Amino acid sequence: MTGKKDQELARQGRMVAIVIAVTVVLWLGAQWLGPQLGLTGNYAFLFDFAALAAFLWALIVTYGLWQRQKAGRKDS
């Protein structure tokens, strides 16, 4: 792989890591704040599904990065 492709993969990997970390923090905050504000359980499910969507996106992007990295190694 070239240096530019490596940098692009690293940038996208960092973005995935940031999305995962922010999702965890926001989800935990929502789980704690919901009962404090008297929100119903429906909102907890909404936060859960939003977190699952973010994690699914991160998984798909990570799989794509892995495949691109494997393809780059074969070309070398």
PDB file of N, CA, C and O in Angstrom, chain B, residues numbered from 101:
ATOM      1  N   MET B 101       0.829  -1.181   0.000  1.00  0.00           N
ATOM      2  CA  MET B 101       0.000   0.000   0.000  1.00  0.00           C
ATOM      3  C   MET B 101       0.872   1.243   0.000  1.00  0.00           C
ATOM      4  O   MET B 101       1.972   1.261   0.552  1.00  0.00           O
ATOM      5  N   THR B 102       0.361   2.247  -0.617  1.00  0.00           N
ATOM      6  CA  THR B 102       1.104   3.506  -0.640  1.00  0.00           C
ATOM      7  C   THR B 102       0.864   4.269   0.652  1.00  0.00           C
ATOM      8  O   THR B 102      -0.060   3.965   1.407  1.00  0.00           O
ATOM      9  N   GLY B 103       1.698   5.250   0.892  1.00  0.00           N
ATOM     10  CA  GLY B 103       1.564   6.053   2.100  1.00  0.00           C
ATOM     11  C   GLY B 103       0.242   6.788   2.156  1.00  0.00           C
ATOM     12  O   GLY B 103      -0.344   6.933   3.229  1.00  0.00           O
ATOM     13  N   LYS B 104      -0.240   7.258   0.999  1.00  0.00           N
ATOM     14  CA  LYS B 104      -1.514   7.990   0.968  1.00  0.00           C
ATOM     15  C   LYS B 104      -2.680   7.074   1.328  1.00  0.00           C
ATOM     16  O   LYS B 104      -3.582   7.470   2.066  1.00  0.00           O
ATOM     17  N   LYS B 105      -2.657   5.851   0.807  1.00  0.00           N
ATOM     18  CA  LYS B 105      -3.731   4.905   1.136  1.00  0.00           C
ATOM     19  C   LYS B 105      -3.685   4.520   2.608  1.00  0.00           C
ATOM     20  O   LYS B 105      -4.724   4.381   3.253  1.00  0.00           O
ATOM     21  N   ASP B 106      -2.478   4.346   3.135  1.00  0.00           N
ATOM     22  CA  ASP B 106      -2.339   4.045   4.564  1.00  0.00           C
ATOM     23  C   ASP B 106      -2.897   5.176   5.419  1.00  0.00           C
ATOM     24  O   ASP B 106      -3.578   4.933   6.416  1.00  0.00           O
ATOM     25  N   GLN B 107      -2.606   6.408   5.026  1.00  0.00           N
ATOM     26  CA  GLN B 107      -3.113   7.558   5.772  1.00  0.00           C
ATOM     27  C   GLN B 107      -4.627   7.625   5.717  1.00  0.00           C
ATOM     28  O   GLN B 107      -5.272   7.950   6.714  1.00  0.00           O
ATOM     29  N   GLU B 108      -5.198   7.320   4.560  1.00  0.00           N
ATOM     30  CA  GLU B 108      -6.659   7.336   4.426  1.00  0.00           C
ATOM     31  C   GLU B 108      -7.300   6.251   5.295  1.00  0.00           C
ATOM     32  O   GLU B 108      -8.307   6.500   5.958  1.00  0.00           O
ATOM     33  N   LEU B 109      -6.721   5.058   5.292  1.00  0.00           N
ATOM     34  CA  LEU B 109      -7.233   3.988   6.139  1.00  0.00           C
ATOM     35  C   LEU B 109      -7.130   4.357   7.617  1.00  0.00           C
ATOM     36  O   LEU B 109      -8.045   4.091   8.395  1.00  0.00           O
ATOM     37  N   ALA B 110      -6.012   4.969   7.995  1.00  0.00           N
ATOM     38  CA  ALA B 110      -5.820   5.380   9.387  1.00  0.00           C
ATOM     39  C   ALA B 110      -6.828   6.453   9.778  1.00  0.00           C
ATOM     40  O   ALA B 110      -7.370   6.428  10.883  1.00  0.00           O
ATOM     41  N   ARG B 111      -7.080   7.402   8.867  1.00  0.00           N
ATOM     42  CA  ARG B 111      -8.050   8.465   9.146  1.00  0.00           C
ATOM     43  C   ARG B 111      -9.445   7.886   9.358  1.00  0.00           C
ATOM     44  O   ARG B 111     -10.147   8.268  10.295  1.00  0.00           O
ATOM     45  N   GLN B 112      -9.838   6.972   8.495  1.00  0.00           N
ATOM     46  CA  GLN B 112     -11.155   6.355   8.634  1.00  0.00           C
ATOM     47  C   GLN B 112     -11.228   5.486   9.889  1.00  0.00           C
ATOM     48  O   GLN B 112     -12.270   5.424  10.540  1.00  0.00           O
ATOM     49  N   GLY B 113     -10.131   4.820  10.227  1.00  0.00           N
ATOM     50  CA  GLY B 113     -10.100   4.030  11.454  1.00  0.00           C
ATOM     51  C   GLY B 113     -10.271   4.892  12.689  1.00  0.00           C
ATOM     52  O   GLY B 113     -10.974   4.516  13.627  1.00  0.00           O
ATOM     53  N   ARG B 114      -9.618   6.064  12.685  1.00  0.00           N
ATOM     54  CA  ARG B 114      -9.784   6.999  13.807  1.00  0.00           C
ATOM     55  C   ARG B 114     -11.213   7.501  13.887  1.00  0.00           C
ATOM     56  O   ARG B 114     -11.756   7.660  14.980  1.00  0.00           O
ATOM     57  N   MET B 115     -11.831   7.754  12.730  1.00  0.00           N
ATOM     58  CA  MET B 115     -13.215   8.221  12.719  1.00  0.00           C
ATOM     59  C   MET B 115     -14.140   7.157  13.321  1.00  0.00           C
ATOM     60  O   MET B 115     -15.039   7.485  14.095  1.00  0.00           O
ATOM     61  N   VAL B 116     -13.925   5.901  12.972  1.00  0.00           N
ATOM     62  CA  VAL B 116     -14.728   4.816  13.533  1.00  0.00           C
ATOM     63  C   VAL B 116     -14.536   4.743  15.044  1.00  0.00           C
ATOM     64  O   VAL B 116     -15.503   4.575  15.786  1.00  0.00           O
ATOM     65  N   ALA B 117     -13.301   4.868  15.498  1.00  0.00           N
ATOM     66  CA  ALA B 117     -13.029   4.827  16.938  1.00  0.00           C
ATOM     67  C   ALA B 117     -13.721   5.966  17.670  1.00  0.00           C
ATOM     68  O   ALA B 117     -14.259   5.773  18.760  1.00  0.00           O
ATOM     69  N   ILE B 118     -13.708   7.154  17.073  1.00  0.00           N
ATOM     70  CA  ILE B 118     -14.371   8.304  17.693  1.00  0.00           C
ATOM     71  C   ILE B 118     -15.876   8.088  17.749  1.00  0.00           C
ATOM     72  O   ILE B 118     -16.507   8.393  18.761  1.00  0.00           O
ATOM     73  N   VAL B 119     -16.459   7.564  16.671  1.00  0.00           N
ATOM     74  CA  VAL B 119     -17.901   7.303  16.657  1.00  0.00           C
ATOM     75  C   VAL B 119     -18.276   6.296  17.737  1.00  0.00           C
ATOM     76  O   VAL B 119     -19.284   6.471  18.422  1.00  0.00           O
ATOM     77  N   ILE B 120     -17.483   5.253  17.896  1.00  0.00           N
ATOM     78  CA  ILE B 120     -17.763   4.246  18.917  1.00  0.00           C
ATOM     79  C   ILE B 120     -17.676   4.864  20.309  1.00  0.00           C
ATOM     80  O   ILE B 120     -18.560   4.655  21.140  1.00  0.00           O
ATOM     81  N   ALA B 121     -16.618   5.619  20.563  1.00  0.00           N
ATOM     82  CA  ALA B 121     -16.432   6.219  21.888  1.00  0.00           C
ATOM     83  C   ALA B 121     -17.545   7.223  22.212  1.00  0.00           C
ATOM     84  O   ALA B 121     -18.086   7.217  23.317  1.00  0.00           O
ATOM     85  N   VAL B 122     -17.879   8.073  21.260  1.00  0.00           N
ATOM     86  CA  VAL B 122     -18.942   9.061  21.489  1.00  0.00           C
ATOM     87  C   VAL B 122     -20.284   8.363  21.676  1.00  0.00           C
ATOM     88  O   VAL B 122     -21.083   8.777  22.515  1.00  0.00           O
ATOM     89  N   THR B 123     -20.538   7.320  20.912  1.00  0.00           N
ATOM     90  CA  THR B 123     -21.791   6.582  21.052  1.00  0.00           C
ATOM     91  C   THR B 123     -21.918   5.988  22.447  1.00  0.00           C
ATOM     92  O   THR B 123     -22.983   6.070  23.060  1.00  0.00           O
ATOM     93  N   VAL B 124     -20.858   5.397  22.949  1.00  0.00           N
ATOM     94  CA  VAL B 124     -20.891   4.801  24.290  1.00  0.00           C
ATOM     95  C   VAL B 124     -21.170   5.866  25.341  1.00  0.00           C
ATOM     96  O   VAL B 124     -22.005   5.673  26.225  1.00  0.00           O
ATOM     97  N   VAL B 125     -20.466   6.993  25.240  1.00  0.00           N
ATOM     98  CA  VAL B 125     -20.645   8.056  26.228  1.00  0.00           C
ATOM     99  C   VAL B 125     -22.066   8.615  26.171  1.00  0.00           C
ATOM    100  O   VAL B 125     -22.700   8.805  27.209  1.00  0.00           O
ATOM    101  N   LEU B 126     -22.567   8.877  24.967  1.00  0.00           N
ATOM    102  CA  LEU B 126     -23.926   9.411  24.844  1.00  0.00           C
ATOM    103  C   LEU B 126     -24.976   8.408  25.301  1.00  0.00           C
ATOM    104  O   LEU B 126     -25.960   8.777  25.943  1.00  0.00           O
ATOM    105  N   TRP B 127     -24.764   7.141  24.968  1.00  0.00           N
ATOM    106  CA  TRP B 127     -25.728   6.124  25.375  1.00  0.00           C
ATOM    107  C   TRP B 127     -25.765   5.987  26.898  1.00  0.00           C
ATOM    108  O   TRP B 127     -26.840   5.929  27.497  1.00  0.00           O
ATOM    109  N   LEU B 128     -24.584   5.935  27.518  1.00  0.00           N
ATOM    110  CA  LEU B 128     -24.545   5.854  28.978  1.00  0.00           C
ATOM    111  C   LEU B 128     -25.174   7.088  29.615  1.00  0.00           C
ATOM    112  O   LEU B 128     -25.905   6.981  30.600  1.00  0.00           O
ATOM    113  N   GLY B 129     -24.889   8.255  29.051  1.00  0.00           N
ATOM    114  CA  GLY B 129     -25.497   9.480  29.560  1.00  0.00           C
ATOM    115  C   GLY B 129     -27.009   9.466  29.423  1.00  0.00           C
ATOM    116  O   GLY B 129     -27.722   9.895  30.330  1.00  0.00           O
ATOM    117  N   ALA B 130     -27.497   8.980  28.303  1.00  0.00           N
ATOM    118  CA  ALA B 130     -28.941   8.906  28.096  1.00  0.00           C
ATOM    119  C   ALA B 130     -29.586   7.907  29.060  1.00  0.00           C
ATOM    120  O   ALA B 130     -30.688   8.142  29.557  1.00  0.00           O
ATOM    121  N   GLN B 131     -28.901   6.799  29.321  1.00  0.00           N
ATOM    122  CA  GLN B 131     -29.440   5.808  30.248  1.00  0.00           C
ATOM    123  C   GLN B 131     -29.503   6.355  31.675  1.00  0.00           C
ATOM    124  O   GLN B 131     -30.404   6.008  32.439  1.00  0.00           O
ATOM    125  N   TRP B 132     -28.559   7.197  32.021  1.00  0.00           N
ATOM    126  CA  TRP B 132     -28.560   7.782  33.356  1.00  0.00           C
ATOM    127  C   TRP B 132     -29.536   8.957  33.437  1.00  0.00           C
ATOM    128  O   TRP B 132     -30.258   9.104  34.424  1.00  0.00           O
ATOM    129  N   LEU B 133     -29.553   9.795  32.390  1.00  0.00           N
ATOM    130  CA  LEU B 133     -30.353  11.013  32.415  1.00  0.00           C
ATOM    131  C   LEU B 133     -31.846  10.744  32.233  1.00  0.00           C
ATOM    132  O   LEU B 133     -32.678  11.478  32.768  1.00  0.00           O
ATOM    133  N   GLY B 134     -32.188   9.700  31.485  1.00  0.00           N
ATOM    134  CA  GLY B 134     -33.599   9.397  31.225  1.00  0.00           C
ATOM    135  C   GLY B 134     -34.437   9.291  32.488  1.00  0.00           C
ATOM    136  O   GLY B 134     -35.430  10.008  32.612  1.00  0.00           O
ATOM    137  N   PRO B 135     -34.079   8.427  33.432  1.00  0.00           N
ATOM    138  CA  PRO B 135     -34.866   8.332  34.667  1.00  0.00           C
ATOM    139  C   PRO B 135     -34.827   9.617  35.506  1.00  0.00           C
ATOM    140  O   PRO B 135     -35.786   9.939  36.207  1.00  0.00           O
ATOM    141  N   GLN B 136     -33.711  10.341  35.423  1.00  0.00           N
ATOM    142  CA  GLN B 136     -33.613  11.590  36.181  1.00  0.00           C
ATOM    143  C   GLN B 136     -34.642  12.608  35.694  1.00  0.00           C
ATOM    144  O   GLN B 136     -35.169  13.395  36.480  1.00  0.00           O
ATOM    145  N   LEU B 137     -34.920  12.584  34.400  1.00  0.00           N
ATOM    146  CA  LEU B 137     -35.887  13.506  33.812  1.00  0.00           C
ATOM    147  C   LEU B 137     -37.298  12.943  33.791  1.00  0.00           C
ATOM    148  O   LEU B 137     -38.242  13.627  33.395  1.00  0.00           O
ATOM    149  N   GLY B 138     -37.439  11.695  34.217  1.00  0.00           N
ATOM    150  CA  GLY B 138     -38.760  11.066  34.244  1.00  0.00           C
ATOM    151  C   GLY B 138     -39.239  10.600  32.875  1.00  0.00           C
ATOM    152  O   GLY B 138     -40.443  10.493  32.644  1.00  0.00           O
ATOM    153  N   LEU B 139     -38.308  10.323  31.967  1.00  0.00           N
ATOM    154  CA  LEU B 139     -38.687   9.846  30.637  1.00  0.00           C
ATOM    155  C   LEU B 139     -39.161   8.397  30.723  1.00  0.00           C
ATOM    156  O   LEU B 139     -38.697   7.628  31.565  1.00  0.00           O
ATOM    157  N   THR B 140     -40.075   8.045  29.854  1.00  0.00           N
ATOM    158  CA  THR B 140     -40.609   6.680  29.848  1.00  0.00           C
ATOM    159  C   THR B 140     -39.609   5.718  29.215  1.00  0.00           C
ATOM    160  O   THR B 140     -38.601   6.124  28.638  1.00  0.00           O
ATOM    161  N   GLY B 141     -39.919   4.445  29.341  1.00  0.00           N
ATOM    162  CA  GLY B 141     -39.055   3.406  28.778  1.00  0.00           C
ATOM    163  C   GLY B 141     -38.966   3.460  27.270  1.00  0.00           C
ATOM    164  O   GLY B 141     -38.007   2.954  26.688  1.00  0.00           O
ATOM    165  N   ASN B 142     -39.949   4.067  26.627  1.00  0.00           N
ATOM    166  CA  ASN B 142     -39.906   4.189  25.163  1.00  0.00           C
ATOM    167  C   ASN B 142     -38.683   4.985  24.717  1.00  0.00           C
ATOM    168  O   ASN B 142     -38.088   4.688  23.682  1.00  0.00           O
ATOM    169  N   TYR B 143     -38.315   5.983  25.490  1.00  0.00           N
ATOM    170  CA  TYR B 143     -37.137   6.771  25.143  1.00  0.00           C
ATOM    171  C   TYR B 143     -35.862   5.954  25.323  1.00  0.00           C
ATOM    172  O   TYR B 143     -34.897   6.135  24.580  1.00  0.00           O
ATOM    173  N   ALA B 144     -35.855   5.071  26.294  1.00  0.00           N
ATOM    174  CA  ALA B 144     -34.690   4.196  26.476  1.00  0.00           C
ATOM    175  C   ALA B 144     -34.497   3.328  25.238  1.00  0.00           C
ATOM    176  O   ALA B 144     -33.370   3.140  24.779  1.00  0.00           O
ATOM    177  N   PHE B 145     -35.597   2.798  24.695  1.00  0.00           N
ATOM    178  CA  PHE B 145     -35.497   2.002  23.469  1.00  0.00           C
ATOM    179  C   PHE B 145     -35.025   2.856  22.303  1.00  0.00           C
ATOM    180  O   PHE B 145     -34.258   2.384  21.463  1.00  0.00           O
ATOM    181  N   LEU B 146     -35.466   4.093  22.240  1.00  0.00           N
ATOM    182  CA  LEU B 146     -35.026   4.988  21.183  1.00  0.00           C
ATOM    183  C   LEU B 146     -33.511   5.204  21.259  1.00  0.00           C
ATOM    184  O   LEU B 146     -32.820   5.140  20.242  1.00  0.00           O
ATOM    185  N   PHE B 147     -33.000   5.458  22.464  1.00  0.00           N
ATOM    186  CA  PHE B 147     -31.556   5.623  22.641  1.00  0.00           C
ATOM    187  C   PHE B 147     -30.820   4.332  22.305  1.00  0.00           C
ATOM    188  O   PHE B 147     -29.751   4.363  21.695  1.00  0.00           O
ATOM    189  N   ASP B 148     -31.390   3.198  22.702  1.00  0.00           N
ATOM    190  CA  ASP B 148     -30.760   1.910  22.411  1.00  0.00           C
ATOM    191  C   ASP B 148     -30.660   1.668  20.904  1.00  0.00           C
ATOM    192  O   ASP B 148     -29.619   1.241  20.406  1.00  0.00           O
ATOM    193  N   PHE B 149     -31.733   1.940  20.194  1.00  0.00           N
ATOM    194  CA  PHE B 149     -31.720   1.717  18.747  1.00  0.00           C
ATOM    195  C   PHE B 149     -30.776   2.684  18.035  1.00  0.00           C
ATOM    196  O   PHE B 149     -30.135   2.313  17.052  1.00  0.00           O
ATOM    197  N   ALA B 150     -30.688   3.913  18.523  1.00  0.00           N
ATOM    198  CA  ALA B 150     -29.745   4.866  17.937  1.00  0.00           C
ATOM    199  C   ALA B 150     -28.305   4.381  18.153  1.00  0.00           C
ATOM    200  O   ALA B 150     -27.478   4.463  17.245  1.00  0.00           O
ATOM    201  N   ALA B 151     -28.014   3.880  19.345  1.00  0.00           N
ATOM    202  CA  ALA B 151     -26.676   3.356  19.620  1.00  0.00           C
ATOM    203  C   ALA B 151     -26.391   2.122  18.759  1.00  0.00           C
ATOM    204  O   ALA B 151     -25.291   1.978  18.226  1.00  0.00           O
ATOM    205  N   LEU B 152     -27.368   1.244  18.625  1.00  0.00           N
ATOM    206  CA  LEU B 152     -27.178   0.064  17.777  1.00  0.00           C
ATOM    207  C   LEU B 152     -26.914   0.461  16.331  1.00  0.00           C
ATOM    208  O   LEU B 152     -26.087  -0.156  15.660  1.00  0.00           O
ATOM    209  N   ALA B 153     -27.608   1.482  15.848  1.00  0.00           N
ATOM    210  CA  ALA B 153     -27.386   1.943  14.474  1.00  0.00           C
ATOM    211  C   ALA B 153     -25.958   2.464  14.312  1.00  0.00           C
ATOM    212  O   ALA B 153     -25.306   2.186  13.306  1.00  0.00           O
ATOM    213  N   ALA B 154     -25.474   3.213  15.295  1.00  0.00           N
ATOM    214  CA  ALA B 154     -24.099   3.728  15.229  1.00  0.00           C
ATOM    215  C   ALA B 154     -23.089   2.588  15.272  1.00  0.00           C
ATOM    216  O   ALA B 154     -22.101   2.607  14.537  1.00  0.00           O
ATOM    217  N   PHE B 155     -23.328   1.595  16.127  1.00  0.00           N
ATOM    218  CA  PHE B 155     -22.421   0.454  16.206  1.00  0.00           C
ATOM    219  C   PHE B 155     -22.457  -0.370  14.922  1.00  0.00           C
ATOM    220  O   PHE B 155     -21.420  -0.862  14.475  1.00  0.00           O
ATOM    221  N   LEU B 156     -23.625  -0.525  14.329  1.00  0.00           N
ATOM    222  CA  LEU B 156     -23.731  -1.255  13.064  1.00  0.00           C
ATOM    223  C   LEU B 156     -22.964  -0.521  11.967  1.00  0.00           C
ATOM    224  O   LEU B 156     -22.249  -1.144  11.182  1.00  0.00           O
ATOM    225  N   TRP B 157     -23.110   0.796  11.913  1.00  0.00           N
ATOM    226  CA  TRP B 157     -22.358   1.585  10.935  1.00  0.00           C
ATOM    227  C   TRP B 157     -20.860   1.384  11.138  1.00  0.00           C
ATOM    228  O   TRP B 157     -20.121   1.176  10.176  1.00  0.00           O
ATOM    229  N   ALA B 158     -20.414   1.445  12.386  1.00  0.00           N
ATOM    230  CA  ALA B 158     -18.992   1.278  12.695  1.00  0.00           C
ATOM    231  C   ALA B 158     -18.509  -0.110  12.280  1.00  0.00           C
ATOM    232  O   ALA B 158     -17.400  -0.253  11.765  1.00  0.00           O
ATOM    233  N   LEU B 159     -19.328  -1.122  12.500  1.00  0.00           N
ATOM    234  CA  LEU B 159     -18.959  -2.483  12.109  1.00  0.00           C
ATOM    235  C   LEU B 159     -18.824  -2.605  10.600  1.00  0.00           C
ATOM    236  O   LEU B 159     -17.881  -3.223  10.107  1.00  0.00           O
ATOM    237  N   ILE B 160     -19.751  -2.026   9.872  1.00  0.00           N
ATOM    238  CA  ILE B 160     -19.716  -2.092   8.406  1.00  0.00           C
ATOM    239  C   ILE B 160     -18.495  -1.349   7.859  1.00  0.00           C
ATOM    240  O   ILE B 160     -17.809  -1.849   6.967  1.00  0.00           O
ATOM    241  N   VAL B 161     -18.230  -0.167   8.390  1.00  0.00           N
ATOM    242  CA  VAL B 161     -17.073   0.601   7.928  1.00  0.00           C
ATOM    243  C   VAL B 161     -15.774  -0.124   8.281  1.00  0.00           C
ATOM    244  O   VAL B 161     -14.840  -0.156   7.479  1.00  0.00           O
ATOM    245  N   THR B 162     -15.715  -0.705   9.481  1.00  0.00           N
ATOM    246  CA  THR B 162     -14.517  -1.444   9.889  1.00  0.00           C
ATOM    247  C   THR B 162     -14.285  -2.649   8.984  1.00  0.00           C
ATOM    248  O   THR B 162     -13.146  -2.934   8.615  1.00  0.00           O
ATOM    249  N   TYR B 163     -15.342  -3.353   8.627  1.00  0.00           N
ATOM    250  CA  TYR B 163     -15.212  -4.486   7.714  1.00  0.00           C
ATOM    251  C   TYR B 163     -14.684  -4.017   6.359  1.00  0.00           C
ATOM    252  O   TYR B 163     -13.820  -4.664   5.768  1.00  0.00           O
ATOM    253  N   GLY B 164     -15.205  -2.890   5.867  1.00  0.00           N
ATOM    254  CA  GLY B 164     -14.720  -2.346   4.602  1.00  0.00           C
ATOM    255  C   GLY B 164     -13.253  -1.960   4.671  1.00  0.00           C
ATOM    256  O   GLY B 164     -12.502  -2.197   3.724  1.00  0.00           O
ATOM    257  N   LEU B 165     -12.840  -1.372   5.777  1.00  0.00           N
ATOM    258  CA  LEU B 165     -11.428  -1.026   5.958  1.00  0.00           C
ATOM    259  C   LEU B 165     -10.555  -2.268   5.962  1.00  0.00           C
ATOM    260  O   LEU B 165      -9.481  -2.289   5.362  1.00  0.00           O
ATOM    261  N   TRP B 166     -11.019  -3.288   6.635  1.00  0.00           N
ATOM    262  CA  TRP B 166     -10.269  -4.543   6.702  1.00  0.00           C
ATOM    263  C   TRP B 166     -10.117  -5.144   5.300  1.00  0.00           C
ATOM    264  O   TRP B 166      -9.036  -5.606   4.935  1.00  0.00           O
ATOM    265  N   GLN B 167     -11.193  -5.137   4.525  1.00  0.00           N
ATOM    266  CA  GLN B 167     -11.141  -5.695   3.176  1.00  0.00           C
ATOM    267  C   GLN B 167     -10.200  -4.888   2.282  1.00  0.00           C
ATOM    268  O   GLN B 167      -9.447  -5.456   1.490  1.00  0.00           O
ATOM    269  N   ARG B 168     -10.248  -3.556   2.413  1.00  0.00           N
ATOM    270  CA  ARG B 168      -9.359  -2.724   1.608  1.00  0.00           C
ATOM    271  C   ARG B 168      -7.902  -2.942   2.002  1.00  0.00           C
ATOM    272  O   ARG B 168      -7.015  -2.918   1.149  1.00  0.00           O
ATOM    273  N   GLN B 169      -7.657  -3.153   3.290  1.00  0.00           N
ATOM    274  CA  GLN B 169      -6.289  -3.395   3.737  1.00  0.00           C
ATOM    275  C   GLN B 169      -5.792  -4.741   3.213  1.00  0.00           C
ATOM    276  O   GLN B 169      -4.644  -4.865   2.785  1.00  0.00           O
ATOM    277  N   LYS B 170      -6.668  -5.748   3.251  1.00  0.00           N
ATOM    278  CA  LYS B 170      -6.285  -7.071   2.710  1.00  0.00           C
ATOM    279  C   LYS B 170      -5.990  -6.980   1.227  1.00  0.00           C
ATOM    280  O   LYS B 170      -5.022  -7.573   0.751  1.00  0.00           O
ATOM    281  N   ALA B 171      -6.816  -6.242   0.485  1.00  0.00           N
ATOM    282  CA  ALA B 171      -6.621  -6.106  -0.952  1.00  0.00           C
ATOM    283  C   ALA B 171      -5.323  -5.361  -1.239  1.00  0.00           C
ATOM    284  O   ALA B 171      -4.638  -5.668  -2.214  1.00  0.00           O
ATOM    285  N   GLY B 172      -4.980  -4.390  -0.404  1.00  0.00           N
ATOM    286  CA  GLY B 172      -3.734  -3.652  -0.580  1.00  0.00           C
ATOM    287  C   GLY B 172      -2.514  -4.517  -0.370  1.00  0.00           C
ATOM    288  O   GLY B 172      -1.495  -4.338  -1.038  1.00  0.00           O
ATOM    289  N   ARG B 173      -2.612  -5.452   0.554  1.00  0.00           N
ATOM    290  CA  ARG B 173      -1.473  -6.359   0.808  1.00  0.00           C
ATOM    291  C   ARG B 173      -1.255  -7.310  -0.362  1.00  0.00           C
ATOM    292  O   ARG B 173      -0.118  -7.648  -0.690  1.00  0.00           O
ATOM    293  N   LYS B 174      -2.345  -7.740  -0.990  1.00  0.00           N
ATOM    294  CA  LYS B 174      -2.214  -8.665  -2.117  1.00  0.00           C
ATOM    295  C   LYS B 174      -1.568  -7.970  -3.319  1.00  0.00           C
ATOM    296  O   LYS B 174      -0.834  -8.591  -4.088  1.00  0.00           O
ATOM    297  N   ASP B 175      -1.853  -6.670  -3.467  1.00  0.00           N
ATOM    298  CA  ASP B 175      -1.285  -5.913  -4.590  1.00  0.00           C
ATOM    299  C   ASP B 175       0.203  -5.685  -4.423  1.00  0.00           C
ATOM    300  O   ASP B 175       0.908  -5.494  -5.414  1.00  0.00           O
ATOM    301  N   SER B 176       0.699  -5.700  -3.198  1.00  0.00           N
ATOM    302  CA  SER B 176       2.119  -5.412  -2.944  1.00  0.00           C
ATOM    303  C   SER B 176       3.014  -6.532  -3.374  1.00  0.00           C
ATOM    304  O   SER B 176       4.233  -6.439  -3.226  1.00  0.00           O
TER     305      SER B 176
END
